[in-house]
Amino acid sequence: MTRALALSLCLALAPFAVGCASAPAAGATGATSSPAVASPEQACLELANRAPSGKSAAPDKITVRHVLVKHAGAKNPRERVTRSRGQACLRAAEARDKVLAGLSFDEAVGAYSDEPGAATRAGSLGELTRSEVDPAFGAAAFDLDRGQMSDVVESPSGFHLILRTE
């Protein structure tokens, strides 16, 4: 993992005091306590499972595109996918960082998504209602504003980056 990815994970997780040597451990008191340092994979997994803010005015339907990074233990894994859960999370975080650095979402789908046919439809899932998708995916997707990309989100299918388009 690159230093930039580790730093972005630390910055994203700073409010949760996970994975950053400079952040005090949860429940730590006084300057003599040592922080809990998580591995990069553990920090990524905790970020991917963080609860969204929970918008109160979410629409009934949205249109989204996504990058799906699978791991060997994911629902319906493809035969060629042998990566661990932690490795899949870090790969999704890498895709996120590349998009934030200027890679188009279409290019990220083509380079990172393990979903069959994703590249030909630019990762589009079309119009969705919250009840049609996994609860974690739905919570993250419906929390987004139009044109906003999620952070890494874990579902039983793997790790997602979600881009709300409508």
Secondary structure as UniProt FT lines:
FT   HELIX           3..13
FT   HELIX           14..16
FT   TURN            21..22
FT   TURN            26..27
FT   TURN            31..32
FT   HELIX           40..48
FT   STRAND          61..69
FT   TURN            72..73
FT   TURN            79..80
FT   HELIX           85..100
FT   TURN            101..102
FT   HELIX           105..112
FT   TURN            116..118
FT   HELIX           119..121
FT   TURN            122..123
FT   STRAND          124..129
FT   HELIX           130..132
FT   HELIX           135..142
FT   TURN            146..147
FT   STRAND          153..155
FT   TURN            156..157
FT   STRAND          158..164
//
